[in-house]
Amino acid sequence: MSAIHIAAIKALPTTFYTRKQLSAWRNYSDKPNAKNILHHMQAEIFWVAIENQMIAGFASFMVDELMTLYVHSYYQGKGIGRALVTHFCQEAANQGIDKVITTASLYAEAFYLQLGFTAIKRLPHQLRTGIVVPVTKMSKNLTTA
């Protein structure tokens, strides 16, 4: 999963964030390091998408908040991210949750809008490395009928 995180960020152009911000986002790493993922696995629930017996993407959540969503650059555009978000929303609705939230990178904002999320506000987000990047807080109302 660490390799997917790195590959997904490395594939991004410098449209919204600088190279320095993108490098900081992947913790200045070009090599996978499971330590960060394992740390988050203690608190978050993770789902993985498998394609050709390989992990193609993953998502994590805590209660009503989608915390992470990454799809390896090789598998992007094939509906994997959409499937993971749809599954998260369905599971939340099944638990009686009527609204979910996420914090989207500027790259992902349009993706979430297509899935029915609404932008709440843009705000600064401090990465673990101390670098600050703009992100968009988003929400989606769920129907439980």
C-alpha positions as CSV (number, residue, x, y, z in Angstrom):
1,M,0.0,0.0,0.0
2,S,2.9,2.3,0.6
3,A,4.1,1.7,-2.9
4,I,0.6,2.6,-4.3
5,H,0.7,5.8,-2.2
6,I,4.1,6.8,-3.6
7,A,3.3,5.8,-7.2
8,A,-0.1,7.7,-7.2
9,I,1.6,10.9,-6.0
10,K,4.6,10.6,-8.3
11,A,2.2,10.4,-11.3
12,L,0.7,13.8,-10.5
13,P,1.6,16.8,-12.5
14,T,2.6,20.1,-10.8
15,T,-0.8,21.6,-11.8
16,F,-2.0,22.3,-8.2
17,Y,1.0,21.6,-6.0
18,T,4.7,22.3,-6.4
19,R,7.3,19.5,-6.8
20,K,8.4,20.2,-3.2
21,Q,4.8,19.8,-1.9
22,L,4.3,16.6,-3.9
23,S,7.6,15.2,-2.6
24,A,6.6,16.1,1.0
25,W,3.2,14.5,0.5
26,R,4.9,11.2,-0.2
27,N,7.3,11.8,2.8
28,Y,10.2,12.5,0.5
29,S,10.2,8.8,-0.3
30,D,10.7,6.9,-3.5
31,K,10.8,3.5,-1.8
32,P,7.8,1.9,0.0
33,N,7.8,2.1,3.8
34,A,5.1,0.1,5.5
35,K,5.6,1.8,8.9
36,N,3.3,4.8,8.2
37,I,0.5,2.6,6.8
38,L,0.8,0.1,9.7
39,H,0.5,3.0,12.2
40,H,-2.8,4.2,10.6
41,M,-4.1,0.6,10.4
42,Q,-4.4,0.6,14.2
43,A,-7.2,3.2,14.1
44,E,-8.6,3.2,10.6
45,I,-10.5,0.5,8.7
46,F,-8.9,-0.3,5.3
47,W,-10.3,-1.8,2.2
48,V,-8.2,-2.9,-0.8
49,A,-9.0,-3.3,-4.4
50,I,-7.5,-6.4,-6.1
51,E,-6.8,-6.5,-9.8
52,N,-4.9,-9.4,-11.4
53,Q,-4.0,-10.7,-7.9
54,M,-2.3,-7.3,-7.0
55,I,-3.4,-4.5,-4.7
56,A,-4.5,-1.9,-7.2
57,G,-5.8,0.7,-4.7
58,F,-7.0,1.2,-1.2
59,A,-9.2,3.3,1.0
60,S,-9.5,3.9,4.7
61,F,-12.1,5.4,6.9
62,M,-13.1,6.2,10.5
63,V,-16.8,6.1,11.2
64,D,-18.2,8.8,8.7
65,E,-14.9,10.1,7.3
66,L,-13.1,8.8,4.3
67,M,-9.5,9.2,5.4
68,T,-7.5,8.0,2.4
69,L,-8.1,6.9,-1.2
70,Y,-5.2,5.9,-3.5
71,V,-5.2,4.0,-6.7
72,H,-1.9,3.0,-8.3
73,S,-1.3,5.1,-11.4
74,Y,-1.3,2.0,-13.6
75,Y,-4.9,1.3,-12.6
76,Q,-6.3,4.8,-12.5
77,G,-9.3,5.5,-14.7
78,K,-10.7,2.0,-14.5
79,G,-13.4,2.7,-11.8
80,I,-11.4,1.4,-8.8
81,G,-11.5,4.7,-6.9
82,R,-15.2,5.1,-7.7
83,A,-15.9,1.5,-6.5
84,L,-14.0,2.1,-3.2
85,V,-15.8,5.4,-2.5
86,T,-19.2,3.9,-3.4
87,H,-18.5,0.9,-1.1
88,F,-17.6,3.4,1.7
89,C,-20.9,5.3,1.2
90,Q,-23.0,2.2,1.1
91,E,-21.4,0.8,4.3
92,A,-21.9,4.2,6.0
93,A,-25.6,4.2,5.0
94,N,-26.0,0.7,6.2
95,Q,-24.7,1.9,9.6
96,G,-27.4,4.6,9.7
97,I,-25.0,7.4,8.9
98,D,-26.7,10.1,6.8
99,K,-23.7,12.2,5.8
100,V,-20.1,11.4,5.1
101,I,-17.0,13.7,4.8
102,T,-13.6,13.6,3.3
103,T,-10.7,16.0,2.8
104,A,-9.7,16.0,-0.9
105,S,-6.6,17.1,-2.6
106,L,-7.1,19.7,-5.3
107,Y,-6.5,16.9,-7.8
108,A,-9.3,14.8,-6.4
109,E,-11.9,17.5,-5.9
110,A,-13.5,17.0,-9.3
111,F,-13.6,13.3,-8.8
112,Y,-15.5,13.6,-5.6
113,L,-17.9,16.2,-7.1
114,Q,-18.7,13.6,-9.8
115,L,-19.6,11.1,-7.0
116,G,-22.1,13.5,-5.5
117,F,-19.9,15.2,-2.9
118,T,-20.2,18.9,-2.2
119,A,-17.3,21.2,-1.5
120,I,-17.6,22.8,2.0
121,K,-14.5,24.9,2.1
122,R,-10.9,25.1,1.0
123,L,-8.4,25.1,3.9
124,P,-4.7,24.6,4.6
125,H,-3.5,21.1,5.5
126,Q,-0.2,20.5,7.2
127,L,1.6,17.3,6.0
128,R,3.6,15.2,8.5
129,T,6.7,16.9,7.0
130,G,5.5,20.3,8.0
131,I,4.7,21.5,4.5
132,V,1.3,23.1,4.1
133,V,-0.9,22.4,1.1
134,P,-4.4,23.6,0.2
135,V,-7.2,20.9,0.4
136,T,-11.0,20.9,0.1
137,K,-13.2,19.7,2.9
138,M,-16.2,17.9,1.2
139,S,-19.4,16.1,2.3
140,K,-22.1,13.9,0.8
141,N,-25.6,13.3,2.1
142,L,-26.6,9.7,2.0
143,T,-30.0,8.2,1.5
144,T,-30.8,5.2,3.6
145,A,-34.0,4.2,1.8
